[in-house]
């Protein structure tokens, strides 16, 4: 099986190599960490105690780990916690978020890379965040004697259909998974349907709720408001995790609404760092004055000019949402991305808007819409109309925001339940080794 997988991966790389080489040459994408990923050149773990290896793909999954790592460190100070990720932005955020823990690039799923990384990390438990089923990595960890868990596990209907088509060759990998901590009953049922024994699957809830800030007066958000030149009397429209084309929709909506609401300010947070400069240049070409977060505090004289604020730094969106009276969640207005996490602005009580393309968050969207805690917009023109409605009727917008905030706060507790599952796996692993 490992040899077959290696051949499949090599063939795939050869097939994609022209496109990958072009992207590397043009933007540097995929170049960073390539050697570490290909060879499994993970850091050598020094400690001899139990080790939890969390694997989080990118920024969203890394930030999701904050309550888990914080609580695990408090509960089990003698345990080592290491975090791997796949993307350069994910690793940058991991290093900044977890400076006291080992962070590194996860190996590609080649057998030699996963064996080497496993031998260097020596995990007691590998905890894969949400859904990362890599056969060679799981096999290497199990051969080492460690346990494997999927935490905050989610399996959409689309992914479920895809995995069902390859259930037979995937079955040995699924049998090696010791625990699945699922976000809800639907996800749990789908994992069982794929062949994971029901006794290994538990519903623990979504960790993302526990890590959400709900206090607008938290130090990070309060500091951002001052540094970005936002006055207390300003109304703030945040368009976050935006993709190409969505900044234009947000800007037009903002310009239309400012005619009746001159204290309105626009804060843009593009999803991908490689677009920061292009978005800044585009805004200036449209005649906007731009305050770039990366350049430090806004000049004191800029406030009267009502510049557009561009957050061109990583890892600050969670605090930026706390500035929003109205929040548009990007990756949703145009097809292709499937939406981004709308629970962060909901936790602050913002009036939340998102587009029609939210396949990655179907359950979340359904829960918010059912409680009148968010609104879906159909197109850029609809976004402009809904923004104006929220500003014209602040009481209705605030009621919708409060409904979202109450829903988020009611979901807390998943971190503790997830840690109980990891505790159980660590203890069972130690018992097996001492037997």
C-alpha positions as CSV (number, residue, x, y, z in Angstrom):
1,X,0.0,0.0,0.0
2,X,2.7,2.6,0.8
3,X,4.5,1.8,-2.4
4,X,1.3,2.2,-4.4
5,X,0.5,5.5,-2.8
6,X,4.0,6.8,-3.4
7,X,3.7,6.0,-7.1
8,X,0.3,7.7,-7.2
9,X,1.7,10.8,-5.5
10,X,4.8,10.9,-7.8
11,X,2.6,10.5,-10.9
12,X,0.4,13.3,-9.7
13,X,3.4,15.6,-9.0
14,X,4.8,14.9,-12.5
15,X,1.4,15.7,-14.0
16,X,1.0,18.9,-12.1
17,X,4.7,19.9,-12.2
18,X,4.3,22.5,-15.1
19,X,1.6,24.4,-13.2
20,X,3.4,24.1,-9.9
21,X,6.7,25.3,-11.4
22,X,4.9,28.3,-13.0
23,X,3.4,29.3,-9.7
24,X,6.7,28.9,-7.9
25,X,8.4,31.1,-10.4
26,X,5.7,33.7,-10.5
27,X,4.8,34.1,-6.8
28,X,6.9,31.8,-4.8
29,X,3.8,29.8,-3.8
30,X,4.6,26.2,-2.7
31,X,8.3,26.9,-2.6
32,X,8.6,27.6,1.1
33,X,9.2,24.5,3.2
34,X,9.3,22.3,0.1
35,X,12.4,20.4,1.3
36,X,11.1,19.9,4.8
37,X,7.8,18.6,3.5
38,X,9.4,16.2,0.9
39,X,11.9,14.7,3.3
40,X,10.0,14.8,6.6
41,X,12.6,17.1,8.1
42,X,10.7,17.8,11.3
43,X,12.4,19.1,14.4
44,X,13.8,16.5,16.9
45,X,11.6,16.5,19.9
46,X,13.8,16.7,23.0
47,X,11.3,15.7,25.8
48,X,10.5,12.1,26.8
49,X,7.0,12.7,28.1
50,X,3.7,12.2,26.3
51,X,3.4,14.2,23.1
52,X,0.3,15.5,21.4
53,X,0.9,16.3,17.7
54,X,-1.8,18.6,16.3
55,X,-1.9,18.9,12.6
56,X,-3.8,21.9,11.3
57,X,-3.8,22.7,7.5
58,X,-3.7,26.5,7.5
59,X,-4.5,29.7,9.3
60,X,-8.1,28.9,10.3
61,X,-7.3,25.5,11.7
62,X,-4.3,26.8,13.5
63,X,-6.3,29.5,15.3
64,X,-8.9,26.9,16.1
65,X,-6.4,25.2,18.3
66,X,-5.9,28.1,20.7
67,X,-8.4,27.0,23.4
68,X,-7.3,23.4,23.1
69,X,-3.5,24.1,23.4
70,X,-4.1,26.6,26.2
71,X,-6.3,24.2,28.3
72,X,-4.0,21.2,27.5
73,X,-1.0,23.1,28.7
74,X,-2.8,24.1,31.9
75,X,-4.1,20.6,32.6
76,X,-1.0,18.6,31.6
77,X,2.1,20.7,32.0
78,X,4.3,17.7,31.6
79,X,3.1,16.9,28.1
80,X,4.7,18.2,25.0
81,X,2.4,19.9,22.4
82,X,3.6,20.3,18.8
83,X,1.8,21.8,15.9
84,X,2.3,21.1,12.2
85,X,0.7,22.9,9.3
86,X,0.8,22.8,5.5
87,X,0.9,26.4,4.3
88,X,3.5,29.2,4.8
89,X,0.8,31.5,6.2
90,X,-0.4,28.8,8.5
91,X,3.1,28.2,9.8
92,X,3.7,32.0,10.3
93,X,0.5,32.3,12.3
94,X,1.4,29.1,14.3
95,X,4.8,30.5,15.3
96,X,3.3,33.7,16.4
97,X,0.3,32.1,18.2
98,X,2.3,29.3,19.9
99,X,5.8,30.7,20.5
100,X,6.4,28.3,23.4
101,X,5.6,25.2,21.3
102,X,7.4,23.4,18.5
103,X,5.8,24.3,15.1
104,X,6.8,22.9,11.7
105,X,5.7,21.9,8.2
106,X,3.9,18.6,8.1
107,X,5.5,16.0,5.7
108,X,4.1,15.2,2.4
109,X,2.3,11.9,2.5
110,X,5.2,9.9,1.1
111,X,6.1,6.9,3.2
112,X,9.8,8.0,3.7
113,X,8.7,11.5,4.8
114,X,6.1,10.4,7.2
115,X,8.4,7.8,8.8
116,X,11.1,10.3,9.3
117,X,8.8,13.0,10.7
118,X,7.2,10.5,13.1
119,X,10.6,9.2,14.3
120,X,11.7,12.8,15.1
121,X,8.5,13.9,16.8
122,X,7.7,10.6,18.6
123,X,4.1,11.3,19.2
124,X,1.8,9.7,21.7
125,X,-1.3,11.0,19.8
126,X,-1.7,12.5,16.4
127,X,-4.7,14.8,16.4
128,X,-5.8,15.7,12.9
129,X,-7.9,18.9,12.8
130,X,-11.3,18.7,11.0
131,X,-10.6,16.2,8.2
132,X,-7.1,15.3,7.2
133,X,-7.0,11.6,6.2
134,X,-3.4,11.0,5.0
135,X,-2.9,7.2,4.7
136,X,0.9,7.1,4.9
137,X,1.1,9.5,7.8
138,X,-1.6,7.6,9.8
139,X,0.2,4.3,9.0
140,X,3.6,5.6,10.1
141,X,2.2,7.0,13.4
142,X,0.3,3.8,14.2
143,X,3.4,1.7,13.4
144,X,5.3,3.9,15.9
145,X,2.7,2.9,18.5
146,X,0.8,6.2,18.8
147,X,-2.9,6.8,18.6
148,X,-4.7,8.8,15.9
149,X,-7.7,11.1,16.4
150,X,-9.7,13.4,14.1
151,X,-10.8,16.3,16.3
152,X,-13.4,19.0,15.6
153,X,-14.3,16.5,12.8
154,X,-16.5,17.6,10.0
155,X,-17.6,15.7,6.9
156,X,-19.8,17.6,4.5
157,X,-22.3,15.8,2.2
158,X,-20.0,16.4,-0.8
159,X,-16.9,15.0,1.0
160,X,-18.9,12.1,2.2
161,X,-20.0,11.2,-1.3
162,X,-16.4,11.5,-2.5
163,X,-15.0,9.3,0.3
164,X,-17.7,6.7,-0.3
165,X,-16.5,6.2,-3.8
166,X,-13.0,5.2,-2.5
167,X,-14.2,3.5,0.7
168,X,-12.7,0.1,-0.2
169,X,-9.1,1.3,-0.7
170,X,-9.5,3.8,2.2
171,X,-10.8,1.2,4.6
172,X,-7.4,0.2,6.1
173,X,-6.7,3.8,6.9
174,X,-10.1,4.4,8.5
175,X,-9.7,1.4,10.7
176,X,-6.5,2.8,12.1
177,X,-8.3,5.9,13.4
178,X,-8.8,5.5,17.1
179,X,-11.2,8.3,17.8
180,X,-13.3,10.8,16.0
181,X,-14.5,13.9,17.9
182,X,-17.3,15.1,15.6
183,X,-18.8,18.6,15.6
184,X,-22.4,17.3,15.3
185,X,-24.6,14.3,14.9
186,X,-24.7,14.5,11.1
187,X,-21.0,14.5,10.8
188,X,-20.7,11.6,13.3
189,X,-23.2,9.5,11.3
190,X,-21.2,10.1,8.1
191,X,-18.0,8.9,9.6
192,X,-19.7,5.8,10.9
193,X,-21.1,5.2,7.4
194,X,-17.6,5.3,6.0
195,X,-16.6,2.4,8.2
196,X,-15.2,3.9,11.4
197,X,-16.7,1.8,14.3
198,X,-19.5,3.7,16.1
199,X,-17.9,3.3,19.5
200,X,-14.9,5.3,18.3
201,X,-17.1,8.3,17.2
202,X,-18.4,10.8,19.7
203,X,-20.1,14.2,19.3
204,X,-18.1,16.8,21.1
205,X,-19.3,20.0,19.4
206,X,-17.3,22.5,17.6
207,X,-14.1,23.8,19.2
208,X,-14.4,27.0,17.0
209,X,-17.0,28.3,19.4
210,X,-14.8,28.1,22.4
211,X,-12.0,30.0,20.8
212,X,-14.3,32.9,19.7
213,X,-13.9,36.3,21.3
214,X,-17.3,37.9,22.1
215,X,-16.2,41.0,24.0
216,X,-15.8,44.0,21.8
217,X,-13.8,45.7,24.5
218,X,-11.1,43.1,24.4
219,X,-7.5,44.7,24.4
220,X,-6.7,43.7,20.8
221,X,-9.9,45.1,19.3
222,X,-9.7,48.2,21.4
223,X,-6.1,48.8,20.4
224,X,-7.0,48.3,16.7
225,X,-9.7,50.9,16.8
226,X,-7.3,53.5,18.1
227,X,-4.4,52.5,15.8
228,X,-6.6,52.5,12.7
229,X,-8.0,55.9,13.4
230,X,-11.5,54.8,14.0
231,X,-13.6,57.1,16.2
232,X,-16.1,55.8,18.7
233,X,-18.9,57.5,16.7
234,X,-17.8,55.8,13.4
235,X,-20.0,53.1,11.9
236,X,-17.8,50.3,10.7
237,X,-18.4,48.0,7.7
238,X,-15.9,45.1,7.8
239,X,-15.5,42.9,4.7
240,X,-13.3,40.0,5.8
241,X,-11.6,37.0,4.1
242,X,-12.4,38.6,0.7
243,X,-11.5,37.0,-2.6
244,X,-10.8,38.8,-5.9
245,X,-13.9,40.6,-7.0
246,X,-15.4,40.9,-3.5
247,X,-13.5,44.0,-2.6
248,X,-15.1,45.8,-5.5
249,X,-18.6,44.7,-4.3
250,X,-17.7,45.9,-0.8
251,X,-16.4,49.2,-2.0
252,X,-19.4,50.0,-4.1
253,X,-21.7,49.1,-1.2
254,X,-19.7,51.3,1.1
255,X,-19.7,54.2,-1.3
256,X,-23.5,54.0,-1.8
257,X,-24.2,53.9,1.9
258,X,-21.8,56.7,2.8
259,X,-24.1,59.2,1.0
260,X,-26.6,58.9,3.9
261,X,-24.2,57.7,6.6
262,X,-21.1,59.9,6.4
263,X,-19.6,58.4,9.5
264,X,-19.4,55.0,7.8
265,X,-15.9,53.5,7.5
266,X,-14.8,50.5,5.4
267,X,-12.3,47.9,6.7
268,X,-11.1,45.4,4.1
269,X,-9.3,42.1,5.0
270,X,-8.3,40.1,1.9
271,X,-8.1,36.4,2.4
272,X,-4.6,35.8,0.8
273,X,-1.5,37.8,1.7
274,X,-0.2,37.7,-1.8
275,X,-3.0,40.0,-2.9
276,X,-2.4,42.7,-0.2
277,X,-0.3,45.0,-2.5
278,X,-2.6,44.5,-5.5
279,X,-5.7,45.4,-3.4
280,X,-4.0,48.5,-2.0
281,X,-3.0,49.7,-5.5
282,X,-6.5,49.0,-6.8
283,X,-8.1,51.0,-4.0
284,X,-5.8,54.0,-4.8
285,X,-6.6,53.7,-8.5
286,X,-10.2,54.1,-7.5
287,X,-9.4,57.4,-5.8
288,X,-9.5,56.1,-2.2
289,X,-7.0,57.0,0.5
290,X,-5.8,53.8,2.1
291,X,-4.6,53.1,5.6
292,X,-2.5,50.0,5.6
293,X,-2.3,48.1,8.9
294,X,1.3,46.9,8.1
295,X,2.6,50.5,8.1
296,X,1.6,51.0,11.8
297,X,-0.8,53.4,13.4
298,X,-2.8,55.7,11.1
299,X,-1.7,59.4,11.1
300,X,-3.8,61.5,13.4
301,X,-4.7,63.8,10.6
302,X,-6.1,61.0,8.4
303,X,-9.4,60.5,10.3
304,X,-11.2,63.4,8.6
305,X,-10.4,62.0,5.2
306,X,-12.3,58.8,6.0
307,X,-9.7,56.5,4.3
308,X,-10.4,52.8,3.6
309,X,-8.6,50.6,6.1
310,X,-6.7,47.7,4.6
311,X,-5.7,44.9,7.0
312,X,-2.6,43.6,5.2
313,X,-1.3,41.6,8.2
314,X,-1.9,38.0,9.2
315,X,-3.8,36.6,12.2
316,X,-5.7,39.8,13.1
317,X,-9.1,39.1,11.5
318,X,-10.5,37.7,14.7
319,X,-9.9,41.0,16.5
320,X,-11.0,43.1,13.5
321,X,-14.4,41.5,13.4
322,X,-15.0,43.1,16.8
323,X,-14.9,46.5,15.1
324,X,-17.8,45.7,12.8
325,X,-21.3,47.0,13.1
326,X,-22.0,45.2,9.8
327,X,-19.8,42.3,8.7
328,X,-19.6,40.8,5.2
329,X,-17.9,37.3,5.2
330,X,-16.0,36.8,2.0
331,X,-15.3,33.7,-0.1
332,X,-19.1,33.6,-0.5
333,X,-20.3,36.1,-3.1
334,X,-18.6,34.5,-6.1
335,X,-18.4,30.7,-6.8
336,X,-15.3,28.6,-6.1
337,X,-14.4,29.1,-2.5
338,X,-17.4,27.9,-0.5
339,X,-17.4,30.6,2.1
340,X,-15.5,31.4,5.3
341,X,-16.2,31.2,9.0
342,X,-19.1,33.5,9.8
343,X,-19.2,32.6,13.5
344,X,-16.4,35.0,14.4
345,X,-18.4,38.2,13.6
346,X,-21.5,36.6,14.9
347,X,-19.9,36.1,18.3
348,X,-19.4,39.8,18.6
349,X,-23.0,40.6,17.8
350,X,-22.3,42.1,14.4
351,X,-25.0,42.1,11.7
352,X,-23.6,39.3,9.5
353,X,-24.0,39.1,5.7
354,X,-22.6,36.5,3.4
355,X,-23.1,35.5,-0.2
356,X,-24.9,32.5,-1.8
357,X,-21.8,30.3,-2.1
358,X,-21.3,28.8,1.4
359,X,-21.0,25.0,0.7
360,X,-18.3,24.7,3.3
361,X,-20.5,26.0,6.0
362,X,-24.0,24.6,5.2
363,X,-24.9,23.6,8.7
364,X,-23.6,26.9,10.2
365,X,-25.5,28.9,7.6
366,X,-28.7,26.9,8.3
367,X,-28.4,27.5,12.0
368,X,-27.8,31.2,11.7
369,X,-30.6,31.8,9.2
370,X,-33.1,29.7,11.2
371,X,-32.5,32.1,14.2
372,X,-32.7,35.2,12.0
373,X,-29.1,35.8,13.1
374,X,-27.6,36.5,9.7
375,X,-28.7,37.3,6.1
376,X,-27.7,35.9,2.8
377,X,-27.1,38.3,-0.1
378,X,-27.5,37.2,-3.7
379,X,-25.2,39.5,-5.6
380,X,-23.1,42.8,-5.2
381,X,-26.2,44.9,-5.7
382,X,-28.0,43.0,-3.0
383,X,-25.0,43.5,-0.7
384,X,-25.3,47.2,-1.1
385,X,-29.0,47.1,-0.4
386,X,-28.7,45.0,2.8
387,X,-25.9,47.2,4.1
388,X,-28.1,50.3,3.7
389,X,-31.0,48.5,5.4
390,X,-28.8,47.7,8.4
391,X,-27.6,51.3,8.7
392,X,-31.1,52.7,8.2
393,X,-32.6,50.4,10.9
394,X,-29.9,49.9,13.5
395,X,-32.3,48.4,16.1
396,X,-33.2,45.5,13.7
397,X,-29.6,45.0,12.8
398,X,-28.6,44.9,16.5
399,X,-31.4,42.4,17.3
400,X,-30.1,40.1,14.5
401,X,-26.5,40.5,15.8
402,X,-27.6,39.7,19.4
403,X,-29.3,36.5,18.2
404,X,-26.1,35.4,16.6
405,X,-24.1,36.2,19.7
406,X,-26.5,34.2,21.9
407,X,-26.3,31.2,19.6
408,X,-22.5,31.2,19.7
409,X,-22.3,31.5,23.5
410,X,-24.7,28.6,23.9
411,X,-22.3,26.3,22.0
412,X,-19.3,26.6,24.4
413,X,-17.7,23.5,26.0
414,X,-16.4,21.5,23.0
415,X,-12.8,22.0,24.0
416,X,-13.2,20.3,27.3
417,X,-15.1,17.3,25.7
418,X,-12.4,17.1,23.0
419,X,-9.6,17.1,25.6
420,X,-11.3,14.3,27.5
421,X,-11.1,12.2,24.3
422,X,-7.4,13.0,23.9
423,X,-6.7,12.3,27.5
424,X,-8.3,8.9,27.1
425,X,-6.1,8.1,24.1
426,X,-2.9,9.2,25.8
427,X,-3.7,7.1,28.9
428,X,-4.6,4.1,26.8
429,X,-1.4,4.5,24.8
430,X,0.7,4.7,27.9
431,X,-1.0,1.7,29.4
432,X,-0.4,-0.4,26.3
433,X,3.3,0.5,26.3
434,X,3.7,-0.4,30.0
435,X,1.9,-3.7,29.6
